[in-house]
Amino acid sequence: MSDTSLDAADQGLAPVTIGLAELDPIADVEAKVTKNRSKVGSVRPSALLYTSGIGATVDLPHLSVMPHGLDAWQRYYDRRAGGADVIVEPRLLELVRAYLGGQVAQLRKAPWAPEAPGGFGDETIDLGIPVRVFPQWLRCTGCNLLSPASHQIFEFKNVLRYRPDQATFIHKDCRGWSASAGKIKARKGREQAVVPARYLIACVNGHLDEFPYAAWVHRGRSCPTAKVPQLRMREWKSNLGPDVQIICLSCDAKRGMLEATGPKAADKLPHCRGRHPHLDAFYKCDQPGKLMMLGAANQWFASTIGLLALPREEVATVADLLPVLQSLPPEVLAAATAKDALAGFRGWAGSITQSDLFGNATDDILWEAVQALACADAAPPPAEVSTDPTDILVPEWLVLTDEEKYTKHSGSADFRAVRRNVPQSLKPIVHEVVAVEKLKKVNAFLGFTRIDALDRIDDSKSRVAPLTRDGRPTWVPATEDRGEGFFLQFDEAAVAAWEQTVLGLDVWETYRQTHALNFKRRTSRTADDIDPDSRFPAPRYWALHTLSHLLIREAAMSSGYGSASLTERIYAWRADGERPPAAGLLITTTASDSEGTLGGLVDLSKPDRLGPLVHEAMRRGGRCSSDPVCSHRRPRGKEDFLHGAACHFCLFVSETSCERTNRFLDRRMLLDLMVDPDIATPALLGPILGT
């Protein structure tokens, strides 16, 4: 199977391209033969990082494809006018290097095809994200014939220029199925749709493989009558769910799929072959294979990192400038001819990169960086950067809580913030309100895991599937989104006093022990030396996280944005060494176009609107349609769910909005709920509730 492509545009949807080794649409385009088009669908740029990225199976209307690794992307960048679009954000690049190595030099936007008048022209039809058909085992919907696409029993059809969603595989001369061979021969053949076969084999090391249908039906042996046997997949409904049977038409062998899901399935399924289909490669692996259904929620978990692009106070260094200079076109770099003639170069480079680094760098530093770029040996080694999630948030917290800092830099292209007066009714607990009128969030894709998300296992780099065959990418996919939001800073003295009370309660100890149980059940053996308490957020996080969800649900009623479009960023940690304590939350909405958003969230930060917003959110949070069950919920015995008084009716939001997948939530910590004394906690918002 050859590469194919899914395109991601800066805004809107993006085209996808696909091809077979014997039927390569991209080669057809180059030869000016339009037997089949290469574009097969569209995805949004953000989907390439969070839902449909490298290694994920992307369900298109009639087939399923998998985006290829980065080794296959360069061909598409080379075909695009202007090459790759590079995102300049030194702080994010440093973090990516800390994860993947110092060889990473760029953050790139996905290759996308600009829309020509009247639609996508032939000159851009093969631009996009390279993908391949996966799974390659396909099933005819008419006769249930089961065969790999490479056997060419099924035909690929994608001839409509403006309807890539109609790309499909077909069984051209299907005669249906019948127990009698004579009846099949008597029927007239007709075209039938073909769909992906649903079973796969996965392992915890991120590998994914086709289900071995031929070996399964013959119980590990070869077919006695045919070198390449023909298979059929039949399905019946039963009390135990779908009953699927694999039948060999060559030797009449049969075997049901229920054996692959039963209690002894581990002994019957093959061991993992170490296959990474997105790289078209195999690696050593000693893990047992696990049955996986196509489209299962635990088939793919993105490993991403994102941060806010904030203004810089300090003078830029050579290390800061190098990644920015690397992103410039050669003709711009050629303008830096001498240290005494950098004024024109500064303006030209700054307008292209939209970076304030050139204004923060002296002539000596800028010239040294230009020379270092020309001589790789002169480049300084990458600095040591902490990848601790809290350390990543600290620079943002220091800017958002310092009026002098965010006011000083509010004229930059990507950041503008103003201080708002705190509503009188919120002053007992809210210390400061900041309207972030303009912000930019940058996100990078590091890899992915299977079976369980990275933060739910052991954070082991060996569990993250590589993006390139050698595991050392020189660039990674990234996105930048612009938008708005509002920031609330809470009074540290009040939060610390409340938190100290909660830490001594029995119910808090219950949560701590439950988290330890959940952690041990979900982590691998290599995580035995990790202290679960080091991953357990403090009470202030639970309370502010709960308030954030209430505000998201309430803001969706009046901001003009749906709740799934709003995201949270929680700054909640206790003092640790030189790290100052934090208690705040940022609610934002962003869009991938260059204009950002419409100002609905910023308007909610005005005193006359913020006060009613918070009080209405508190009123709604005080009741749940599943109370008293919800209000009294806490883990018991062997239960290991990581929330208290929280459920879909009162607190849970879309996973696109919550940074912890609806974990660490409890209305009791925030509001004064009527509950039994043994699970009651003081309410953080008690001072504004009058309790």
Phi, psi and omega in degrees: 000128181272174178293157176220181182216140174247123184263144178237117179270162178299329177215153182076205183264170184223146184283157181232144183233149185213154178197159175258160180301319180273348182224088187256103182300328180293317176296325177299318180297316181297327179271003181061037175246126185249044178298318176219139177280155182269331182284130182235000180173186183218148173221157176279152180304320181295330180294332179292343178261330192242333184228328188229041185273192180305129178088351178271155173268124182256117180277110173267171184306325186232359179204173180237135181230164179231123175300136182284166174290174188292340179301330185268355186279332189300326179304325183278326173297320182295331182277347183270133177300126180092354178070214185275141171275124184255135176265127182259108175207091186304322183294320178291321179298321177299319180293319178298319178296325178296330179275315192250351179115157184289351180286346179291122185245343186215154168248117187246143168285153179295146177295131182223153183263117176296142183280125178272158177304129180085004179123190181278126180277169181298331183288346181239004189291338181259013175272143179149199181271123180291129180226167176227156176294125176204130358290155181274345174284126184236156181231132177285133181282349180267315184243000179065018177297137183243122184201148174291150179298329183292342178283349176061023169291326177258146185252135176277134184225118180206076189253351183270117187299318186257011179231066179298339179292348179270001177299132186200167168257144181228151169260105195290325185235054182283133179248014178077189182235145176201150178294339181258123180295329180296322180293324180295317182295329182284342182282154175273128181291146177213164183285131179231146178289151179239138183236159178294142171289144196270348188263141179221168175239127181231167174215167186288349177272011175089005180278153179214137185218161173294149173286134183280076186301315182296316179292327181293312184291332179262011176053047175086356180255171177278156176293129184288344186244347183214138177290322176237089185288151173268135184242156175225142177248118178248150184221135174233155173274140179215173179293339181264011183103188182299130177257109186252135180233137176259130184236132173269118181286343182278320183237003177068019175288147181224147174202134181275153180278349178298333177296332181280351181244355183283182183295336180257020184297326182299328180280343185258336181280150180288157173288157181296135177270001179073033185271131169248095183297334180290342177253354184054048185213160178239145180228163178291138179206137180246016183272149174289149177281145178239135178293133182227136177269140177302127181087004179298146184296332183262018179283334186205125175235121181288141171251104184234165175219135182219152178206165177276135176280107185252153176294153181255140175265319186286160178290136181295144178256174178299319180297326178292321187280332186302310180297331178289317179295324180296336182276353184278147175295154182303323182293333177285316178299328181294343180284343179273083186265335182202156182296329182278358183232047183262354184298311179295322179296319179304310182295317181295312182293321180295323180290328180284315185272346185053038182247142177270005182297324183294329177284338181265003183251137176285164178300321181297315181293318182295317180293322177298321179292321178298318179290323179295326178294324179287336181234103185301328182293339182275351182289136180289152178294152180297142181285154176288126183234133178284136176258009177298129183305325179291319179298329178293328183276339186303312179302323179293318179298319182293328178282314185291340180259006180238105184299325180297321181290308185286339175284320181300324186255017184284359177266000182289165185291334188244004183211132172207127181218146178225149179278139176248154174289140178283129177304141184304323184288344181258355187298332179299339183230330181269124184270322183205149177236132179235126174270114179267094186287335180212129176212160176230131176248130179246139185225140180233147180260125184256336184154200181204162174236167175233164180073311179212152181290157185301316182285354177258000175249247185231013183057022181285129180296335180292340179275348180271122180294138182288157178267341178229165183296323180272357178073012181230075181291147176265354174203162178225153177292144181211160176226158172227132182235139179247147181187215188207176176175186173221149186239133176245125173254132184258155182294118185295321181297316180293319180293318182295319179295317177297317183295322180297326178292317182294324183299336181268002184273150178295324182294327176293322177295326176298316178297319181297316180292324178295319178297319178298319178295315179299319182296315182291328179287330187261341181274162180272177181296335181286356181259012183297336183269006179267130178281118180303329181296335179289345178254006185262116182290152182289164179306324181298327178294315179304314184292312182290328176296319177297314179298321179301317179294320178297320180291323178297314181295323181283320181296330179297339180283338189223358184268344184091000178244145174288156183299328180290343179272350180263141179231159182245156173218110187261127175249093186213100176207156179274161179300137182214101181065236179276354180279121181287157177291159180218144175208095182194169178213148179235121175257125184227163166222140183224159176222155186277352179277168187284348184270346180080220186238191195257357176096006182294323179287319179301322179297328180290344180279354177294143185305321183287349177250327183293317179303305177301326180298312182293317182293322178291323177297320178294320179297316179294323180290340180288346180230146176220139183294347177256011172292149004276000180300313182293312184296337180259006186289132168203153181295144178224145176059238183270004179293142182226026176289148190253052172205161178253247181283082181201142178199183182294335183282331188242329189228324189298141178233176179300149179292345174286343182261327187265132180278351180233028177047050175060036172252163176060056179231141178196113180294334181297328181287341185256322188238161181270087180269150177276101183222172178296146183301330184287346177242000182289145174228152174296147182271125178301324181271015178307317180301331179261354174269347182082021180249000000 
